[in-house]
């Protein structure tokens, strides 16, 4: 993927605090070029975070052409919003598994030498996807579909079917989705039904075991 040299680069500072939303506008106020690209480095940003950044840029009449990052979570969140992405493989903090995502392209179904299985596309009723270790799905898991993994289950889409993480007994495994409203959740040997209340829009959710119970919370970000 090629980008114009006329684009200006916005670097998301590592010095940003948790109140980065209040700081972001100050670093873009002097940009004059109408086209910019954003380097967010090792920050994990969800769809809601990136939508906020887009809105601030639009107020300054700036158009984000693409987002560069070394984190899978940020790359996929941007891709889900239709933004072109570029994986930065030169960052010292790039995860070993992150080199599978380059320029926003994900293999439709691929087992790499690392411990992650990638799948692109919606799992429909009656379909089962099983991974020896971790699994990452770009798409929905519909009612009647099932995903199982020896490690973490990560779904950049809606989880409406059944998900089982840590199927071999790994109680430290997690289930993450942009919308986590499954028929059933299972982590190791703990089983729970999905919550009934409507999720907060744009909030990535994460299920994990706490005190022998499956608890759903907002997914962690930097």
Buried (B, 14 or more C-beta within 10 A) or exposed (E): EEBEEEBBEBEBBEEBEEEBEEEBEEBBEEBEEEBBBBBBBBBBBBBBBBBBBBEBBEEBEBEBBBBBBBBBBBBBBBBBBEBBBBBBEEBEEBBEBBEBBBEBEBEEEEBEEBBBBBBBBBBBEEBEBEBBBBBBBBBBBBEBBBBBBBBBBBBBBBBBBBBBBBBEEBEEBBBBBBBBBBBEBBBBEBEBEBBEEEBEEBBBBBBBBEEEEBEBEEBEBB
